[in-house]
Amino acid sequence: MRRSYQQIIAGLVCAVCVSVAGESILRAETDDAVRPIKTVIEQKFPGMKVLRVSKTEIPGWLLVESDSDRVENYMYVHESGRYVLSGALFDIQMGRNVTQEYVRDRQQALLAGMDTSKTILLSPMQSKLERPVLVFDDPDCRFCQQFHPEVQKLVEAGVPVAVVLYPLVRTHPDAYRKSVAIWCAPDQAEALGRALMSKPVIGEVGACSHPIDENIKLGKRLGVNSTPMVFFPNGQSFAGYRPASEVLALLQIEAQQK
């Protein structure tokens, strides 16, 4: 119990408050009113592109989302435009991570709008409305290689699974080429399986039209910085290896919460 309170306090202490004084901003009651907030933030933080400004449950404070949509790039801005709070916001009375709740809602919206034709479906969709479990995989990632047999067990259990090819090019320079080769292969699932068994992957970057660049953009918006990364349809996620039995248990909990 003590640890959870320490985590809450640490999150509050780590939040950074900085001043962007010099501009007077009106209350953000309309789109016309929030537009100056966007301008101020982009001027004070060069290179940052503001996607949206939203009201929060805290009077006088707005939530600003930047172009990457990663949790660390969410910030709270006072309606005056002077103060910016960067970091997770906690409701200590209710024991809620307010920022994480918002991020999860955004992730769920992104996942709901995802085109599964740009993924490798390892099991058939049971209905047009059903969304699969998404697995972000890098063909050169050893943890992806360890996790893939567990993914196969999920498929055998009837779980719809879709693999998003997501090369971590800084860590694995050849992963982009391999991802394209897997996508362009006659049997994508078979090529993926071979790659995740460390077998040679033959193919060039320009072999066919592919969604790899779009996958990378989506992954960045979802905050994917390691693989494997797994997303459930409700926006819940986890990173790294887990046995299939544990994943199935988590899916059962999710189904009970619907």
N, C-alpha and C positions, 0 to 999 in steps of 0.2 A: 504494500500500500504506500509505504514511504517513497519507493522508487517512482511511482506514478506521479506523486506530487512534485518530486524533484525534477521529473521530466517537464512537467507543466511550468515550473518556475524557470527552468533552464530556457525553455522556449520564450518566455517573457523577457528574460534578461538578454537573450541573444538578439531580440528585435532591435533594430537600429533606427533611431529617429534623426532625420537630417532636415535642414532648412532649405527651402527654395524660395526665400523671401524676395520681394521686389514686384510681384504681380498681385493685383487684387481681383479675386475671382468671385462672381456672384453665386448664390446658392444654386446647386445643380438640380433644378426642378424640371427642366426640359432639355431636349437635345441641344438646343442653342446654348444652354447654360453650361453643359458639360464639355462642349467643344473647346473652350479656353483652357480647361484642365489638361486636355490632351496636348494642346499647343505648348503649355508651360512645361509639362513633363518631358516632351520631346526636345525642347530647347535646353533644358537643364541637364538632360542625360543624352548627349550626342550618340547617335547610332541606335537608340531605342525607338522602336515603332509601337505606338499604342494601338491595340486592337479594339478595345472597348473600355468604357467607363461605366460602372454600375453603382447603384445605391446599395448601401449595406444596412444591417439592422441597427447600426450605431449612428445616432443622429449626428449629422455634420461630417461624416466620413464616407468616402467613396472608394470603391475597389477598382484599381487600374490593372489591366492585363496587357502584358507586352507581347511582342510578336512570336516569342517561342512558346508561350503558354505553360512554361515549366513553373513548378510551385515556387521556386526561389525568385521568379520574375513577376510574382503578384505583389502589389504594394497597395497600401492604404494611404489615401491623400485627403487632407482636410479640405473642406469646401472652399476655404480661403485661398487655397493654392500654395500656402506657405509651408506646411508640414507634411512630411512623408514618413510613413512607418513601414519598414521593410522586414518581413519575417512572418511567422505563423501567428495568428490571432487566436487566443484561447478564451472561452467562456468558462471561468473557473467555478462559477456557481453550478453550471449544468455539466461540467466535465467534458466540454466539447472543443474539438479543434475546428474552429469555424472556417479557417482557410482551407483545411484539408477536405472538409465537406463540400466547399465550393469547387475545389479542384476536381474532386471525384465526379461531381455533377457535370463539369465541363468535359471530363474524360468520357463519361458515359454518352454525352451528346456527340462527341467526335467518333466514338466507336459505332454509335447507331447509324451515323451517316457514312460509314466506311463501305466502299465498293469491294465486296468479297471476290469479285472476278479478278482482283489484283493480288489475291492470295493463293496459296496452294492448299486446296481442300483435301484433307486426309480422310474425311468421312463425309458421306452425302448429307446434305441438309434435309431434315425430315419435313420441313415446311418452309414456305417462302418467308414466313414471319420469324422463324427461329434464327437467332444469331449464334455463331460458333464461339468457342473458346479460342482466343487469338494467342499465338505463340510467336514472339519476335525472335528469329534465329539468325545467327552468323555462322556460315559454314565452317569457319576456322576456329570457332569457339569450343574449347574442350568441355565446358559445362553443358553446352548445347548437345554435344556428342554424348555426354553421359545421360542427359535428360531425354533424348529422343526415344530410347526403348520404353520409357515411362509414357511418353506421348502415344506410342503405338498401343500400349495397354488401355489408354483412355479411348482410343478409336475402337478397339476390340470390345470395350464396354458400352459402345453406342454413343459416345460423346462426340458431337460435331466439333472438329478441330480444324483451324485454318492457320497455316504458317505464313508469317510475313517475313520475307527475306530482308534482313537488316544488317548489312555489313558494317562492322566497326573499323573503318578504314585506317584510322590512326594506329590502332593496335594490330590489325591484320591487313596489310597492304594489298594482298591478293584476294581478299574476301569479296570485293566488289565484282571483280571479273568472274569469280566462281558463282556469285549470286545470279549474275546475268546468264551464265552458262546453264545453271539449274533451271532458270525460268524458260530459257529457249529450248530446253531438252524435249524430245518427243513425249517422255514420261517424266513429268516434273517430280512426282512423289518418289519415283525410283532414283532419280538423280540426286534428290535431296538426301535420301537414305544413304547413298554411296558417299556423298560428301561428308556426312556426319559419321561415317565409319572410316574417315581419313583416306578414302580411296581417291585416285586422280579424277579431277573434274576438267574435262576438255571443252574449250569454247572461248570465243573472243567477245569483247564488250559490245561490238556492233552486230552481233549475230541476229538479233531480232528486236522488235519494239518491246520495251519492258517497263515495269513500274518501280524499279529500284529507287530512283531519285525521289519519287513521290512517297515511297515507304520511309525513306530517311527523313523527309519533312514531317510526315505524320508522327514518326517515332519521337522526334524532337519536341513536337507539340504535346505529346503524351508524357514527356519526361523520361524517355527510355535512354539510359546511358550505359546499360550493360545487358548482356544476353546470357541465358534465355530470359525473356520477360513475358509473363503470362497475364492476360486480361480476361476476366470473366465478363459476361454480357452486362452485368450491373455496374461495371466500372471498377470493381475490386481488382487488385493486381498483386502479384508477388514476383520477385526476381530470384533467379538461380534454380538449382536442382531441388525437386521434391518428389518423393515416390508417388506413383499413380494413386495408391490407396489414400494418401493424404489429400491429393487434389480432388478425388471423388468425394471425400468427406466434406471438403469446403464447398463443392458444388451442391451437395445435399443441403447444407446449411443455407446457401443462397436461395435454393428452391423453396425452403420453408419460410424464408423471409418475404417472399413475393406476396 
